[in-house]
Amino acid sequence: MTAFSSLTGRLLVAMPGIDDDRFRHAVILICAHDDEHALGLRLDQPAPGVSLAEVLEKLDTPIDDAAGDRSVLIGGPVERERGFVLHTDDWTSEDASLTFGDGLALTGTRDALTAMADVEDGPSRSILLLGYAGWGEGQLEEELNENIWLTTDADPALIFDADYDTKWSRALAALGVDAARLSSQSGRA
């Protein structure tokens, strides 16, 4: 038996042979991880036809023009109707924000959406995500043992940039791995 090691604040990078199409070429930020569960947000999958401006307009929230063109991401397959704001911890909601990692926070309340639209007083960087990825007790550890995921440090530049098409290959490159050289087959020694 090995000692538990939390992956909170780290990135999961999907290996090419992952069997689940929902996570093909996924880059996932782990927001919470303990010995009973893990919660992460996929950072590279825009929700088709949804923009931050449209969401805020439906909520009658004024938005700065600079913030309006941003995409809304699909954070994962669980509770896709639920929104989460991943943001820097220079803005937090006292009772609703989960701070983690190196300068990151996660908030699931409407005031976080309002803060996203406020370029002066809101967080310096933020993303709206719908849904999340979740793992039960031991499930993520088992997937790591099966070589489904690689792990790496979370880089805010990678987390918050809008180049979604190359995020997976750039996350691999940060590990010194060339995506073109990875095999989609896994094995055991």
Salt bridges, closest charged atoms under 4 A:
ASP20 OD2 - ARG22 NH2 2.60
ASP21 OD1 - ARG24 NH2 2.34
ASP34 OD1 - HIS37 ND1 3.11
ASP44 OD1 - ARG42 NE 2.61
GLU79 OE1 - ARG82 NH1 3.62
GLU141 OE2 - HIS33 NE2 2.67
ASP153 OD1 - ARG10 NH1 2.46
ASP161 OD1 - LYS167 NZ 3.50
ASP161 OD2 - ARG170 NH1 2.52
